[in-house]
């Protein structure tokens, strides 16, 4: 990995202030994922590193709405793996699908997320994907906020493979 990558992620995405996270926790630092996701060169480099963390036997990448979708899409460009776009809940109109992009029943999915705090949305999405016949055992993310996500995921048989841990990034702040 380019040793300047963590510094560039911090420079691009770290905000200071008072922020309420999806988990309900309040933090004085926030990584605005859209800032690194909207920078094509930085996102390309991030996903090139994430590609090294993809478990063998992965059939599909499952990008979670909304931040996981650009990461999964670019990751698919690096790997050639097909990408699913996973909604927070199935649509109640049209195709009424939870995930768009193809049929995934019986397939091994790798969940792709941008930032993980408690892992709450991942757990909800994985439960729905499993109900629909997918096998899910692993998750990759760009940043693990080190707020209980890996432990929560492990209770449901999921292993988190982060590119960065928050403590590592904060050394560059």
N, C-alpha and C positions, 0 to 999 in steps of 0.2 A: 504494500500500500504506500502511496505517496505520503511521506511524513507530514506534508502540509495540508492534507485533506481534512483532518479534524479542525485545524485552525480556520480553514475556509468555510466549513459548515458553521462553526461558531460565529464567524464574522457575518455570514449571510443570514443566519436564522435566530440568534440569541437575542431575546428582548428582556428587559428588566422592568419591573413594575409590580402590580398586584393582579394575578390572573386566577380565575376559577377554572380548574381542569374538568374534563368530562366526568371524572370520577367523583367530582364534588370537592376535592382537595383544593386548597388555595396555595399558590406558589408565588415567590417573588422573581422567579426566572421562568421563561417560557421559550420553547423552541418553535418558532413559526415555520412549520413544515412547508407551507406554500412558498416560502422564500427560497428554499433549496430545490423544491420540486419545479419551480417555474424558471430555474436557471438550467438550460439544456446541457451545458458543458458540465456543470457540477452534478446534476442528476445522472448524467451518463457515467461519470467517474464513481459516484456512490453505488450505482447499480452494477458496475463492473466488479466492485468489491463484494457486493451482496451475492453475486452469481457464484462466488467461491463457496458460499454457505448453503447452497441448495443440496439437499440430501439426494443421494442416488435413488432412482426409481420414481422420482416425481413425474407425474403425468401432466399436471396443469398447475399454473400459478393462479391463485385466487386473491385478487386485489380487493380489499375492503373499502367500501364507500366511506369517505370520499378520498382521503389522503393516500390510501393504499393503491388506488387505481393508477395514478401516473407512475408510481414506483414499479408496480407490476408490469405495466405496459412497456416501460423502458427495459426492465429485466427480461421480458420476453424477447425484446430485440437482441439482447446479448446472447440469449440461450437458445432461441428458436422454440421454446416451450409455448403452447397456447395459453391464453389469458382469459380468466373469467372475471367479470365485473360483479361483485357481490354487494347487493343492497342491504341496508340495515333491516329491512323487512320486505317480504314479497310484495310486488305491486298488487293492487286490488282491481286492476283493469288490464286490458290487452292480453298479453301472454300470462300474466299473474306469476311471473318468475321471480325467484329469489336472486338468481345469478344469470347474467347474460353472457353469451359468447359460445355456448356449446353444451353438449350433453356430458355430464360428469358422473353419473351414477356408475359405481364400480371403479372409479378412478382415484388415484392417490393425489390429493391436492396439497399444495404448499401455500399456506395463508401468508399474504404479504401485507405488511402494515408499515406506516411511517414512524409514528411515535407510540410507544406502549407505556401506559401508566399502571393501571390496575389490571388491564387485560379484559375488562368487562365486555366491551363490544366484540372482541375476538371470541370469547366464550359463547356469547349469544349466537354469533354467526356460525361458529363451528358446530354448535348443537343443531342448527337448522340444516347445515350442509350434510352432516352425518345422517339426519333423519331422511334426507333425500338420496342416501346411498353412497356418499363419498367417504373415503378413508382420509382422515386428517390426523397427523401426528406431530407436525412441525410448523413453526411460524418463523419468518424472518422479519426483521424490522430495522429501520435506520437507527433509531435511538430508543434505548431502554431507559426510562426515567428512574429506574431502581426504586420503584414504589410498590413493590409486591406483585408486579405482573408475572415474572417467571414462576413464582411460587403458586399463584392462582391458576396459571395455565397447567403447571405440572400436576395439579390435583385432578385435571381432566385428561391426563395422558398426553399433554402437549409440551414440546420442548421449544423454547425460544432461542433463536440464533440472532442476537443483535450485532449490527455493525459497530455501534458505539454504545457505551454506557454513559449515562449523564456525568458521572464522576470523572470519567476520562475526558469528556469534552470540556468540563468546567476548569480543567487544568490549563486550557488554552484561552480561557475568558479574560 
